[in-house]
Amino acid sequence: MTSFSLNSSQVEDYNRDGYVIVKSLFSEKEIAKLYSTAVENSVMQKNAMDLNDQSGKKTKLSLWFTPGDDVFGYLIRSERMVNSVWQLLGQDSQVCHFHTKLMQKEPKVGGAWEWHQDYGYWYKNQFIFPDQLMSVMIALTPANKENGCLQVIKGSHKMGRVNHGFAGEQVGADMEMVNHALKTMELVYCEIEPGDALFFHSNLMHRSEANLSDHPRWSLISCYNSQSNIAYAETSNSWKVPVSIVPDKALLEWEANSFGNADFLKKEDDPALKTTGWESEVKTGI
């Protein structure tokens, strides 16, 4: 069986729009295994951080750096993921894994994410090249307008980095520039099904609304970096270590270790949540 790779039109879409959706990158069986592991894993739940949005609603996330020999590691390190990222980053450099987040938006209480660019966070880690950073969201449950799916401003990655300040316990983009972007470019609701993958650029402007539905919205977001892209203020090491790729069959066929020794990020250690002085000048929120 030949290995998965994106076609030229998908790469063009990503370069033009700042994102591309790949349907059914992972199968129903693979997603069922990942979701049941996520729900049942006490270590994952114990290391989850609550981040308040501006209204006080909470979004729960667990974030770790080094991908292991567990089911999540097999997804992060799978050939189809890493090869796709390598194609979209367009670098000769090897692909490294920065971190992965398990996003848990529970029914009725799951909070919103304000408008932001991921590089608005990662600028504080002092990564040099935003074009060499990207994220991949894998839906574990359906994501739609009703339960607060991701919204993106199509093509906004071409704006470059916008100033960010604090919005609740989150980092939010300067709303003056966001409103200019919304007048200039198309707002898209990225409705995706379990197993679908949304690849997006580190400067793509995006947000999500609170989950006011009766159904959970869970997803994995893996962030990748080219090895040639140096982070001068990042204390973890995974961002500069090439991913040890595993075959796509590993997720279902290989024996997986328990998810017990992951190097989780603690809220108090997140550089993005530390003030540098200029955040107060930025008007965030809707």
TORSE-833971 format. One line per 2 residues: number of its first residue (from 1); their letters; for each residue x, y, z of N, C-alpha, C, O. Coordinates in pm, whole numbers, plus 32768, in hexadecimal, padded with zeros to 4 digits. Example, Ala and Ser with C-alpha at 12.3 -4.5 7.8 and 13.67 -1.06 7.14 Angstrom:
2
1	as	8527,7DC7,830C,84CE,7E3E,830C,8528,7EB6,830C,8590,7EB4,834E  8505,7F1F,82C4,8557,7F96,82CA,850A,8003,8313,853D,8072,8324
END
This chain:
286
1	mt	8055,7F88,8000,8000,8000,8000,8059,807D,8000,80B7,8087,804F  803B,80DC,7FA8,808B,8156,7FA2,8069,81B1,8017,7FF9,81B0,804A
3	sf	80CB,81FE,8041,80B4,8257,80B3,805E,82CE,8088,805E,82F6,8014  8015,8305,80EA,7FBB,8375,80CF,800B,83F3,80B0,8073,840D,80EC
5	sl	7FD9,8441,8051,8011,84C6,803E,7FA7,8523,8006,7F4A,84F7,7FC2  7FB4,85A3,8023,7F55,8607,7FF3,7F68,861D,7F5D,7FD6,860B,7F29
7	ns	7EFD,8642,7F19,7F0B,8661,7E8B,7F2F,86F4,7E79,7F2A,8742,7ED9  7F53,871A,7E01,7F85,87A2,7DE8,7F1B,880B,7E03,7F3C,887A,7E2E
9	sq	7E9C,87EC,7DEB,7E33,8851,7E03,7E1F,8868,7E99,7DFE,88D7,7EC2  7E33,8801,7EEA,7E29,8813,7F7C,7E9B,886C,7FAF,7E85,88C0,8005
11	ve	7F12,8859,7F79,7F84,88AE,7F9F,7F6A,893E,7F72,7F88,899C,7FBC  7F33,894F,7EFB,7F12,89D6,7EC9,7EA9,8A18,7F21,7EB4,8A8E,7F41
13	dy	7E43,89CB,7F49,7DDB,8A01,7FA1,7E17,8A35,8023,7DF6,8AA1,8052  7E71,89E5,805D,7EB1,8A0C,80DB,7F02,8A8D,80CA,7EF9,8AE7,811C
15	nr	7F4E,8A95,8060,7FA1,8B0B,804A,7F4D,8B87,802F,7F72,8BF5,8059  7EDF,8B77,7FEA,7E89,8BE9,7FC9,7E30,8C12,803F,7E23,8C89,805D
17	dg	7DF3,8BB0,8081,7D8C,8BCB,80E6,7DC1,8BC8,8175,7D82,8BFE,81D0  7E35,8B88,818A,7E6B,8B79,8211,7E3A,8AFD,8258,7E60,8AE5,82CB
19	yv	7DE7,8AAD,8216,7DB7,8A31,8252,7D87,89D3,81E4,7D6D,89FE,8174  7D7C,8953,8207,7D3E,88F1,81AE,7D01,8884,8205,7D3C,885B,8269
21	iv	7C8B,8855,81DF,7C47,87E7,8225,7C5A,8767,81D4,7C3F,8764,815C  7C88,8700,8216,7C97,867C,81D8,7C32,861F,821A,7C3C,8602,8291
23	ks	7BD1,85F3,81CC,7B66,859F,8202,7B9A,8511,821F,7BE9,84DA,81D2  7B6C,84D9,828F,7B86,844D,82B3,7C1A,8427,82AD,7C3D,83BD,827A
25	lf	7C70,847F,82E2,7CFE,845C,82E8,7D12,83E5,8346,7D6D,8394,8333  7CBB,83DB,83AC,7CBF,836A,8407,7C37,8323,8403,7BCF,8363,83F1
27	se	7C3A,829F,8415,7BC1,824E,8406,7B6A,8253,8484,7B95,8283,84EE  7AEF,8221,8477,7A94,8219,84E9,7AD1,81C8,855B,7AC7,81EE,85D0
29	ke	7B10,8157,8538,7B4E,8101,859E,7BBE,8149,85E6,7BCB,813F,8660  7C11,8191,859B,7C81,81D9,85D7,7C4E,8247,8635,7C83,8258,86A3
31	ia	7BE9,828F,860A,7BB2,82FC,865D,7B6F,82C3,86DA,7B7C,82FB,8747  7B27,8253,86CB,7AE6,8215,8740,7B4F,81EE,87A9,7B38,81FD,8821
33	kl	7BC0,81BB,877B,7C2C,8194,87D7,7C67,820E,881D,7C80,820C,8895  7C7E,8279,87D0,7CB6,82F4,8809,7C56,8334,886C,7C7E,835E,88D9
35	ys	7BD7,833B,8847,7B74,837F,889B,7B5E,8333,891D,7B58,8370,8988  7B53,82AF,8915,7B3D,8262,8990,7BB6,826D,89ED,7BA7,8274,8A67
37	ta	7C2F,826F,89B2,7CA8,8280,8A03,7CA9,8309,8A46,7CCC,8314,8ABB  7C82,8370,89FB,7C81,83F9,8A32,7C1E,8405,8AA5,7C3D,8442,8B0C
39	ve	7BA8,83CD,8A93,7B3E,83D8,8AF8,7B62,838C,8B77,7B47,83BA,8BE6  7BA1,8318,8B65,7BBB,82C0,8BD8,7C41,82DB,8C1D,7C5B,82A4,8C88
41	ns	7C95,832F,8BE1,7D1D,833F,8C13,7D22,83A0,8C89,7D0D,8418,8C78  7D3E,836C,8CFF,7D3E,83C0,8D77,7DB5,8420,8D78,7DAA,848E,8DAE
43	vm	7E26,83F7,8D3E,7E9C,844F,8D39,7E7E,84CA,8CE4,7EA1,853B,8D08  7E3C,84B1,8C73,7E16,8520,8C1A,7DBA,8581,8C63,7DCD,85FB,8C5C
45	qk	7D57,854D,8CA9,7CF7,85A2,8CEF,7D39,85ED,8D63,7D1B,8662,8D7D  7D93,85A8,8DA9,7DD6,85E6,8E1B,7E2E,865B,8DF1,7E40,86BA,8E3D
47	na	7E64,8654,8D76,7EBE,86BC,8D45,7E78,8722,8CEC,7EBA,8771,8CA8  7DF4,8720,8CEB,7DAA,8781,8C9A,7DAE,880B,8CDD,7DA3,8816,8D57
49	md	7DBC,8872,8C8A,7DB8,88FD,8CBA,7D31,8939,8C97,7CFB,891E,8C2B  7CF9,8988,8CF0,7C80,89D5,8CD3,7CAA,8A62,8CAD,7CF3,8AA4,8CF7
51	ln	7C7D,8A90,8C38,7C96,8B1B,8C0F,7C11,8B62,8BFF,7BBC,8B37,8BB1  7C00,8BD0,8C48,7B84,8C1D,8C41,7B82,8C76,8BC6,7BE6,8CB4,8BA3
53	dq	7B0C,8C7C,8B84,7AFB,8CE1,8B1C,7ACC,8D63,8B60,7AC8,8D6B,8BDA  7AA8,8DC7,8B11,7A84,8E49,8B4A,7A02,8E46,8B98,79E9,8E9D,8BEC
55	sg	79AD,8DE2,8B7B,792D,8DD9,8BC3,7939,8D81,8C40,78D9,8D75,8C8C  79AE,8D42,8C54,79C1,8CEC,8CC8,79AA,8C59,8CAD,79C1,8C06,8D04
57	kk	797C,8C37,8C32,796E,8BAA,8C0F,79F8,8B6B,8BFE,7A58,8BAE,8BD8  7A01,8AE8,8C1C,7A83,8AA6,8C1D,7A94,8A4A,8BA4,7A39,8A00,8B7F
59	tk	7B09,8A51,8B69,7B33,89EC,8B09,7BA1,899A,8B4B,7BFF,89D1,8B84  7B93,8917,8B42,7BF4,88BE,8B82,7C52,8887,8B18,7C25,885A,8AAF
61	ls	7CD4,888B,8B34,7D33,8850,8AD7,7DA7,8810,8B21,7DD0,883F,8B8C  7DDC,87A5,8AE7,7E56,8765,8B18,7EBE,8775,8AAA,7EA2,8756,8A36
63	lw	7F35,87A5,8ACC,7F9C,87C0,8A68,801D,877A,8A90,804B,8787,8B02  8058,872F,8A31,80D8,86EC,8A4B,8132,86FB,89D1,8104,871A,8963
65	ft	81B3,86E4,89E7,8217,8703,8981,824A,8688,8935,8245,8686,88BA  827B,8625,897B,82C1,85B7,8938,8261,8546,8915,8221,850F,896E
67	pg	8254,8523,8894,81FB,84B5,886E,823B,842E,888E,82AE,8415,886B  81EF,83D6,88D1,8226,8357,88FE,81F3,82E1,88AD,81CB,82EF,883A
69	dd	81F5,826B,88EE,81C7,81EF,88AF,813B,81CB,88E0,811C,8156,88F1  80EA,822F,88F5,805E,821D,891B,8008,823B,88A0,803E,825E,8837
71	vf	7F85,822E,88AC,7F2F,8241,8835,7F36,82D0,87FF,7F2F,82E5,8786  7F45,8332,8858,7F50,83BC,8829,7FD5,83D1,87E1,7FDC,8414,877A
73	gy	803E,8396,8819,80C1,839E,87D8,80C0,835F,874E,8100,8391,86F2  8078,82EF,873F,8070,82AD,86BD,8025,8304,8657,8044,8301,85E0
75	li	7FC3,8350,8685,7F81,83AF,862A,7FDF,8421,8604,7FEF,8440,858E  801D,845F,8668,8076,84D1,8652,80E8,84AB,85F4,8110,84FB,859E
77	rs	811D,8432,8604,8194,8405,85BA,8171,83B9,853B,81CB,838B,84F5  80F0,83AA,851D,80C7,8359,84AA,80FA,8396,8428,8105,8410,8419
79	er	8117,833E,83CB,814F,8368,834B,80F4,83CB,8303,8124,842C,82C7  8070,83B3,8309,8014,840B,82C1,8012,8498,82FB,8002,84FA,82B2
81	mv	8022,84A3,8380,8026,8528,83C0,80A8,8570,839D,80A6,85E1,836C  8119,852E,83B7,819B,8570,83A9,81B8,8591,8317,81EC,85FC,82F8
83	ns	8196,8535,82BE,81AF,854D,822F,815A,85C2,81FC,818A,8613,81AD  80DD,85CB,822A,8085,8639,8201,80BC,86BF,8233,80BE,8721,81E9
85	vw	80E8,86C2,82B2,8121,873D,82EA,819D,8766,829C,81AF,87DB,827B  81F2,8704,827E,826D,8721,8232,824C,875F,81AA,828E,87BD,817F
87	ql	81E5,8729,8167,81BC,8761,80E7,818E,87F2,80F5,81B0,8847,80A3  8140,880E,815D,8105,8893,816C,816A,88FB,819D,8163,896F,8177
89	lg	81C7,88D0,81F0,822E,892D,821E,828F,8950,81AC,82CB,89BC,81AB  829E,88F4,814D,82ED,8910,80D7,8381,8926,80F3,83C3,8973,80AE
91	qd	83B4,88E3,815A,8440,88F3,8180,848D,8872,8167,8454,8805,816F  850E,887E,8148,8563,8808,8141,857D,87D1,81CC,859E,875C,81DD
93	sq	856E,8827,8230,8588,8805,82BB,8528,8799,82ED,84B7,878E,82BC  8555,874A,834F,8500,86E2,8388,8491,871D,83DF,849D,878D,8412
95	vc	8427,86D1,83F0,83B3,86FC,843F,83C7,86D5,84D1,83E9,8663,84F0  83B1,8735,852B,83B5,871D,85BB,832A,8735,85F5,82D9,877D,85BB
97	hf	8310,86F8,8667,828F,8709,86AC,82A2,876C,871D,82F2,8755,8778  825A,87DC,8719,8264,883F,8784,8212,8811,87FD,8249,87FB,8868
99	ht	818F,8803,87EB,813C,87CD,8856,80B6,87A0,881E,8092,87C1,87AD  806E,8755,886F,7FE4,872D,884C,7F89,8752,88C0,7FAF,8747,8934
101	kl	7F10,877E,889D,7EAC,87A1,8901,7E32,8747,88ED,7E06,8731,887C  7DFC,8713,895A,7D77,86D7,8958,7D16,8742,8986,7D1A,876D,89FA
103	mq	7CBF,876E,892C,7C5E,87D8,894B,7BDA,8797,8973,7BA4,8743,892B  7BA7,87BF,89E6,7B2E,8782,8A1D,7AC6,87EF,8A36,7ACA,8834,8A9C
105	ke	7A6A,87FE,89D8,79FD,885F,89EA,797F,8814,8A10,793E,87D5,89BC  795D,881B,8A8F,78EC,87CE,8AC1,7866,8814,8AA0,7862,888D,8A8E
107	pk	77FA,87C6,8A9A,7777,8801,8A7B,7751,886E,8ADF,7762,885F,8B57  771D,88DB,8AAA,76E6,894C,8AF7,774E,89A2,8B3F,7736,8A18,8B58
109	vg	77C1,8967,8B61,7823,89B2,8BB3,78A6,89CF,8B6A,78F5,8A21,8B99  78BF,898D,8AF9,793D,899F,8AB1,794B,8A2C,8A7B,78F6,8A5A,8A30
111	ga	79B7,8A71,8AA1,79C6,8AFF,8A82,79F0,8B1B,89F2,7A0E,8AC0,89A5  79F0,8B9B,89D2,7A18,8BCA,894D,7AB0,8BDD,8949,7AF2,8BE8,89B1
113	we	7AE6,8BE0,88CF,7B6F,8C0F,88B8,7B64,8C90,8869,7B21,8C95,8802  7BA4,8CF8,889A,7B9D,8D7A,8858,7BEF,8D78,87D7,7C41,8D1F,87C1
115	wh	7BD8,8DDC,8782,7C25,8DE7,8706,7CBA,8DED,8726,7CE5,8E3E,8778  7D07,8D98,86E4,7D98,8D99,86FA,7DDF,8D53,8686,7DA0,8D0E,8636
117	qd	7E60,8D66,8680,7EB8,8D17,862D,7F0D,8CC1,868B,7F34,8CEF,86F6  7F2A,8C46,8664,7F80,8BF4,86BA,8009,8C37,86CC,8046,8C2E,8737
119	yg	8037,8C7A,8663,80B9,8CBE,866F,80B0,8D36,86CE,8116,8D68,86FD  8036,8D64,86EC,8024,8DC9,8754,8050,8D94,87DC,8081,8DDF,8830
121	yw	803E,8D10,87F1,8072,8CCC,8867,8107,8CAF,8856,8158,8CCE,88AD  8129,8C72,87E6,81AF,8C3A,87D4,8219,8CA4,87B9,8291,8C87,87BF
123	yk	81EF,8D1E,879D,824D,8D8E,8792,8299,8D9F,8815,830F,8DC3,8816  8254,8D82,8885,8295,8D8E,8908,82FA,8D1E,8921,8353,8D2B,8975
125	nq	82ED,8CB0,88D6,8353,8C48,88DC,83CB,8C6B,8883,8430,8C24,8882  83BD,8CDA,883B,8426,8D0F,87E3,844D,8CAF,8772,84C2,8CA0,8750
127	fi	83E6,8C6F,8739,83FA,8C2A,86BA,8412,8C95,864F,83D1,8CFD,8650  846F,8C7B,85F4,8498,8CE0,8593,843B,8CE7,851A,8417,8D54,84ED
129	fp	8413,8C72,84E4,83CB,8C70,8464,833E,8C37,8474,832F,8BBD,8483  82D6,8C8B,8473,824D,8C57,8480,8223,8BFA,840F,81CE,8BA4,8423
131	dq	825F,8C0B,8397,823D,8BB3,8327,8269,8B23,833E,823E,8AC8,82F7  82BF,8B0E,83A1,82F2,8A88,83BC,82AF,8A48,8435,82E3,89E7,846D
133	lm	823D,8A7F,845E,81EB,8A49,84CB,815E,8A33,8499,8129,8A85,844D  8120,89C6,84C2,8094,89B1,849D,8051,8953,8501,8093,8910,8550
135	sv	7FCC,8950,84FB,7F7C,88FA,8553,7F25,889D,8500,7EFF,88BD,8490  7F07,8829,853A,7EAB,87CA,84FC,7E41,87A4,8564,7E61,8768,85CB
137	mi	7DC5,87C8,8548,7D56,87A3,85A1,7D15,8723,856E,7CEC,871B,84FA  7D0C,86BF,85C5,7CC7,8642,85A5,7C48,863D,85F9,7C50,863E,8674
139	al	7BD5,8637,85B9,7B56,8632,8602,7B42,85A7,863D,7B4A,8543,85F7  7B28,85A2,86C1,7B05,8524,8705,7A6E,8515,8710,7A3A,84A6,871B
141	tp	7A28,8586,870D,7995,8589,870A,796F,85ED,869E,79C3,863B,8673  78F0,85ED,8671,78CA,8650,860B,78E1,86DE,863D,78C9,86FD,86B2
143	an	790F,8734,85E3,7921,87C3,8601,78CB,880F,859E,78DE,8806,8525  786B,885C,85D2,780E,88A5,857C,77ED,892C,85BD,781B,894A,862B
145	ke	779C,897B,8578,7779,89FF,85AC,7737,89F5,8635,774D,8A49,868C  76E4,898D,8646,7698,897F,86C3,76F2,896C,873C,76D5,89A1,87A7
147	ng	7761,8921,872C,77B6,8906,87A1,7839,8954,87A0,7897,8931,87E7  783F,89BE,8750,78B2,8A19,8757,792A,89EE,8706,799B,89ED,8738
149	cl	7913,89C8,8687,7983,899E,8632,79E1,8A13,8616,79C1,8A86,8631  7A56,89F3,85E0,7AB9,8A59,85C1,7A87,8AB3,8551,7A50,8A84,84ED
151	qv	7A9A,8B35,8563,7A81,8B97,84F9,7B08,8BD0,84CF,7B5E,8BEA,8522  7B19,8BE3,844C,7B97,8C1B,841A,7B78,8C8F,83BD,7B0C,8C96,8381
153	ik	7BD7,8CEA,83B0,7BCE,8D55,834D,7C2A,8D2C,82DB,7CA4,8D2D,82E6  7BEA,8D08,826C,7C30,8CCD,81FA,7C98,8D2D,81C2,7C78,8D9F,819E
155	gs	7D15,8D00,81BB,7D81,8D51,8184,7DC3,8DAF,81E7,7E1F,8DF8,81C2  7D96,8DAE,8264,7DCA,8E0F,82C7,7E5A,8DF2,82F0,7E99,8E48,832E
157	hk	7E8F,8D7C,82CE,7F1B,8D5E,82EE,7F79,8DBD,82A3,7FED,8DCE,82CA  7F46,8DF9,8239,7F9A,8E53,81E9,7FA5,8EDE,8226,7FEF,8F33,81F3
159	mg	7F5C,8EF7,8293,7F67,8F77,82DA,7FE9,8F82,8329,8013,8FF0,834D  802A,8F10,8344,809B,8F11,83A2,8067,8F11,8431,7FEE,8F08,8448
161	rv	80C0,8F1A,8490,8096,8F16,851D,8050,8F96,8544,8080,9004,852A  7FDC,8F85,8585,7F8F,8FF4,85BD,7FAF,8FFB,8653,7FC6,8F94,8692
163	nh	7FB1,9073,868B,7FCA,9080,871C,7F5F,9036,876B,7EEA,9033,8746  7F8A,8FF9,87DB,7F30,8FAD,8831,7F3A,8FE1,88C0,7FA5,900A,88EE
165	gf	7EC9,8FDE,8906,7EC4,8FFE,8995,7E79,8F90,89DD,7E68,8F23,89A6  7E4B,8FAA,8A56,7E04,8F43,8AA2,7D6E,8F56,8A96,7D3A,8FC6,8A9B
167	ag	7D27,8EE4,8A84,7C96,8EE2,8A7F,7C6A,8E75,8AE0,7C6D,8DFF,8ABE  7C41,8E9C,8B5A,7C2E,8E39,8BC3,7CB7,8DFE,8BE2,7D18,8E47,8BF4
169	eq	7CBE,8D79,8BE8,7D3F,8D37,8BFD,7D7C,8D09,8B79,7DD7,8CB7,8B77  7D49,8D3E,8B0C,7D7B,8D1A,8A89,7DC6,8D90,8A4C,7DC1,8E00,8A7E
171	vg	7E0B,8D74,89DF,7E4F,8DDC,8994,7DFA,8DFB,891A,7DDC,8DA1,88CB  7DD3,8E79,8909,7D7A,8E9F,889C,7DB7,8F08,8842,7E09,8F59,886D
173	ad	7D8D,8F06,87C3,7DC3,8F63,8760,7D82,8FEC,876C,7D12,8FF9,879D  7DC9,9052,8740,7D99,90DC,873B,7D1A,90E2,86E5,7D1E,90C9,866D
175	me	7CA9,9103,8726,7C28,90FB,86E1,7C19,9161,8671,7BCA,914D,8615  7C63,91CD,8677,7C5D,922D,8609,7C8C,91EA,8587,7C4D,91F9,851E
177	mv	7CFB,919F,8590,7D2D,9159,851B,7CD4,90E3,84F5,7CC2,90C5,847F  7C9C,909F,855A,7C3F,9031,853D,7BC6,9064,84EF,7B9C,9027,848D
179	nh	7B8F,90D6,851A,7B1A,910D,84D5,7B3C,913A,8447,7AEA,912C,83EC  7BB5,916F,8435,7BE0,918F,83AD,7BE7,9110,8358,7BBD,910E,82E4
181	al	7C1C,90A7,8394,7C28,9027,834C,7B9F,8FF0,8326,7B8C,8FBD,82B7  7B3E,8FFB,8382,7AB7,8FC8,8367,7A71,9016,82F9,7A1B,8FE0,82B3
183	kt	7A95,9096,82EA,7A5B,90E6,827D,7A9D,90C7,81F7,7A65,90E0,818D  7B16,9090,81FE,7B67,907E,8185,7B63,8FEE,8151,7B6B,8FD8,80D9
185	me	7B58,8F8E,81AC,7B64,8F00,8189,7AEA,8EB2,81BB,7A99,8EE5,8208  7AE0,8E37,818E,7A6B,8DE4,81A9,7A76,8D9C,822F,7ADF,8D64,8250
187	lv	7A0A,8D9F,827C,7A00,8D52,82F8,79CC,8CC6,82D6,7966,8CB9,8293  7A12,8C5E,8303,79EC,8BD4,82E3,79DB,8B85,8364,7A32,8B88,83BB
189	yc	796A,8B3D,8370,7954,8ADF,83DE,7989,8A56,83B1,7957,8A1D,8350  79EB,8A23,83F7,7A2A,89A4,83D0,79E0,8931,8416,7A0A,8902,8480
191	ei	7974,8905,83DA,7926,8896,8410,7967,8814,83E2,7971,87F9,836A  7993,87C3,8441,79D9,8748,8420,79A1,86D3,8471,7967,86E5,84DC
193	ep	79B4,865B,8439,7984,85E0,8478,79F9,8595,84B7,7A6C,85AF,8495  79DB,8537,8513,7A48,84E8,8550,7AA1,84A9,84E5,7A70,846A,8487
195	gd	7B23,84B9,84F5,7B83,8483,8495,7BB2,84E7,842E,7C18,84D2,83ED  7B67,8556,841D,7B92,85BF,83C1,7C07,860C,8400,7C12,8617,847A
197	al	7C5D,8641,83A8,7CD1,868F,83D6,7CCB,871A,839B,7CB4,872B,8323  7CE1,877E,83EF,7CEA,880A,83C4,7D7A,8838,83DA,7DA7,8846,844B
199	ff	7DC2,884D,836C,7E4C,887E,8371,7E47,8917,8365,7E06,894B,830A  7E8A,8960,83C0,7E86,89F2,83B4,7F08,8A34,83DE,7F4F,8A06,8436
201	hs	7F24,8AA4,839A,7F9E,8AF4,83A8,7FA1,8B38,8430,7F38,8B57,8468  8019,8B50,8465,8025,8B8C,84EB,7FF2,8C1C,84F1,7FD7,8C4E,855F
203	nl	7FE5,8C5F,847F,7FB1,8CE9,847F,7F20,8CF2,8451,7EEC,8D60,843F  7EDD,8C81,843D,7E4F,8C86,8416,7DFC,8CB6,848D,7E05,8C7D,84FA
205	mh	7DAC,8D1D,8478,7D56,8D52,84E2,7CE1,8CF1,84F7,7C9C,8CCD,8497  7CCA,8CC7,8575,7C5E,8C69,858F,7C25,8C7C,861C,7C66,8CB7,8673
207	rs	7BAE,8C4A,862F,7B6A,8C4F,86B1,7B06,8BDD,86B7,7AF0,8B98,8653  7AC8,8BC9,872B,7A56,8B6D,8735,79FA,8BA0,87A2,7A26,8BDC,8804
209	ea	7979,8B88,8790,7916,8BB4,87F2,7906,8B4B,885E,7934,8ADA,8851  78C3,8B72,88CA,78A9,8B15,8939,7852,8AA1,8907,7805,8AB0,88A8
211	nl	7861,8A2F,8949,780E,89BB,8928,778E,89C1,897A,778C,899A,89EF  7723,89F3,893D,76A2,89FE,8981,7645,898B,895C,75CF,898C,8980
213	sd	767A,8929,8913,762A,88B6,88E8,7622,884E,8957,7657,8861,89C4  75DF,87DF,8938,75D3,876F,8996,7640,8707,8980,763E,869D,89BF
215	hp	769F,8724,8927,7702,86BF,8901,778F,86F5,8915,77A8,876B,88FE  77EC,869F,8940,7877,86CB,8952,78BA,86E7,88CC,7894,86AE,8866
217	rw	791E,873F,88CE,7974,8751,8857,7A04,873A,8884,7A40,878F,88C6  7A39,86C8,885E,7AC2,86A3,8881,7B15,869C,8802,7AE7,866D,879A
219	sl	7B8F,86CB,880C,7BEB,86C3,879A,7C7A,86BD,87CB,7C99,86E5,883C  7CD1,868B,8775,7D62,8690,878B,7D9B,86F8,872D,7D77,86FC,86B8
221	is	7DF4,874D,875F,7E39,87AC,8709,7ECF,8797,871B,7F07,87B3,8785  7F0F,8765,86B2,7F9F,874F,86B4,7FE4,87C0,866A,7FBE,87E3,85FB
223	cy	804A,87F9,86A9,8094,886B,8670,811F,883C,8649,8165,87FA,8696  8146,885F,85D0,81C5,8830,8598,821D,88A6,856E,81ED,8914,8552
225	ns	829F,888B,856C,8303,88F2,854C,836E,88B5,84F3,8391,8840,8503  83A2,8903,8495,8418,88D7,844A,8493,88DF,84A3,84A1,893E,84F1
227	qs	84EB,887D,8498,8561,887C,84EF,85B7,88F8,84D9,8600,8921,8533  85B0,8934,8463,85FF,89AC,8445,85CB,8A29,8489,860D,8A91,8486
229	ni	8555,8A21,84C7,8516,8A94,8508,8537,8A95,859D,8504,8A43,85E9  858D,8AF1,85C6,85BF,8AF3,8650,855F,8B3F,86AB,852B,8BA8,8687
231	ay	854A,8B08,8724,84FE,8B4D,878C,8560,8B75,87FA,8596,8B20,8841  8577,8BF6,8809,85DF,8C25,8863,85B1,8C2F,88F5,8604,8C45,894E
233	ae	852F,8C20,890E,84FF,8C2A,8999,84A0,8BB7,89BA,843F,8BCA,8A03  84BD,8B41,8986,846A,8ACC,89A2,84BE,8A65,89ED,8527,8A3B,89BD
235	ts	848E,8A3D,8A63,84DE,89E6,8ABA,84CA,8952,8A9C,851E,8900,8AC1  845C,892D,8A59,844C,88A1,8A32,84AA,8883,89BE,84E3,88DE,8982
237	ns	84BA,8804,899F,8519,87DD,8936,84D8,87A1,88BA,851A,8796,8852  845A,8779,88C2,841F,872D,8853,841B,877E,87D1,8421,8744,8765
239	wk	8411,8803,87DA,8405,8857,8763,847F,884E,8707,8477,8874,8692  84F0,881B,8739,856A,8813,86E8,8597,8783,86CE,8601,876C,8694
241	vp	8545,8722,86FA,8566,8694,86E7,8510,865B,8675,8495,865B,8681  854B,862C,8608,84FB,85F4,859A,849F,8585,85CB,84C6,8532,861E
243	vs	8426,8584,8598,83C4,851F,85C0,83F5,8495,8592,8420,8483,8521  83ED,8435,85EE,840B,83A9,85CC,838B,836D,8592,8330,8345,85DC
245	iv	8385,8367,850E,8309,8343,84C8,82E9,82AF,84DA,8342,825A,84D6  8268,8292,84ED,823A,8207,84F3,81D9,81EF,847E,819C,824F,844E
247	pd	81CB,8173,8451,816D,8158,83E3,80DD,8174,840E,80BD,8170,8484  8089,8190,83AC,7FFD,81B2,83CA,7FB4,8143,8414,7F56,815D,845F
249	ka	7FDD,80C7,83FF,7F99,8056,843E,7FB2,8050,84D5,7F6C,8008,851D  8015,809C,8507,803B,8092,8595,7FC6,80B0,85F1,7FB7,8070,8659
251	ll	7F75,810F,85CD,7F08,813C,8625,7EA9,80CA,8648,7E7A,80C2,86BA  7E8D,8072,85EA,7E30,8003,8604,7E78,7F80,8622,7E42,7F2C,866B
253	ew	7EEF,7F6E,85EB,7F2D,7EE9,85F0,7F9D,7EDB,8655,7FB7,7E6D,8685  7FE1,7F47,8677,8052,7F3D,86D4,8022,7F41,8765,7FBE,7F81,8785
255	ea	806B,7EFC,87B9,804E,7F05,8849,8073,7F91,8879,80DD,7FC5,8857  801B,7FCC,88C6,8031,8056,88F4,804D,8059,8989,800D,8012,89D7
257	ns	80AE,80AA,89B0,80C9,80C0,8A3E,8058,8112,8A7B,800D,8155,8A35  804F,810C,8AFF,7FEE,8163,8B43,8022,81F2,8B40,809A,820B,8B38
259	fg	7FC5,824E,8B45,7FE8,82DC,8B3B,8002,8310,8BC7,7FAD,8352,8C02  807A,82F3,8BFD,8092,8315,8C89,8106,8373,8CA2,810A,83B6,8D09
261	na	8165,837A,8C44,81DF,83C6,8C5F,81F0,843F,8C05,8260,846B,8BED  8183,8475,8BD2,818C,84E6,8B75,81BE,8563,8BBD,81A4,8577,8C33
263	df	8206,85B6,8B72,823A,8634,8BAB,81D3,86A3,8B94,81DC,86F1,8B35  8172,86A8,8BEF,8104,8708,8BE4,8132,8796,8C04,818C,87AB,8C55
265	lk	80F2,87F5,8BC3,8107,8883,8BE4,80AF,88A7,8C5A,8038,8887,8C5C  80EA,88E9,8CBD,809C,891D,8D2C,8077,89AE,8D0D,80C4,89F8,8CCF
267	ke	8002,89D5,8D38,7FCD,8A5A,8D19,802F,8AC9,8D41,8043,8B29,8CF8  806D,8AB9,8DB6,80C5,8B24,8DE8,8148,8B2D,8D98,8192,8B8F,8DA4
269	dd	8163,8AC6,8D45,81DF,8AC7,8CF6,81CA,8AF4,8C66,822A,8AFB,8C19  814E,8B13,8C42,8131,8B37,8BB6,8162,8BC5,8B9A,812B,8C24,8BD3
271	pa	81C8,8BD7,8B43,81FA,8C5E,8B28,8192,8CB9,8AEA,8198,8D33,8AFC  8132,8C80,8AA1,80CC,8CD3,8A60,8074,8D1A,8AC4,803B,8D83,8AA5
273	lk	8068,8CE3,8B3E,8011,8D1E,8BA4,805A,8D7E,8C00,8020,8DB3,8C5F  80DA,8D94,8BE5,8128,8DF3,8C35,812A,8E7A,8BF0,8139,8E83,8B76
275	tt	811B,8EE3,8C3E,8118,8F69,8C04,81A4,8F99,8BE1,8205,8F7F,8C29  81AD,8FE1,8B71,822D,901E,8B4A,8224,90B6,8B4D,8288,90FA,8B34
277	gw	81AE,90ED,8B6B,81A0,917E,8B78,814E,91BE,8B09,8103,921C,8B23  815A,918D,8A8E,8114,91CE,8A1F,8085,919C,8A0C,8039,91D6,89BE
279	es	805E,912E,8A51,7FD8,90F6,8A3C,7F69,9159,8A5F,7EFE,9157,8A20  7F80,91AE,8AC2,7F18,920B,8AF0,7EF3,9271,8A85,7E89,92AF,8A8D
281	ev	7F49,9284,8A22,7F2D,92E3,89B7,7ECF,92A9,894E,7EA0,92F2,88F6  7EB4,9227,8955,7E68,91E2,88EC,7DD9,91CD,8919,7DC0,9198,8985
283	kt	7D7A,91F8,88C5,7CEC,91E4,88E4,7CBE,915F,88AB,7CBE,914C,8831  7C96,9101,8904,7C6B,907C,88D8,7BD9,906B,88F7,7B9B,90C0,8938
285	gi	7BA0,8FFB,88C7,7B14,8FDB,88E2,7ABA,9017,8877,7AE2,906F,882B  7A3E,8FE3,8874,79E1,900C,880B,7994,9088,8833,7941,90B8,87E6
END
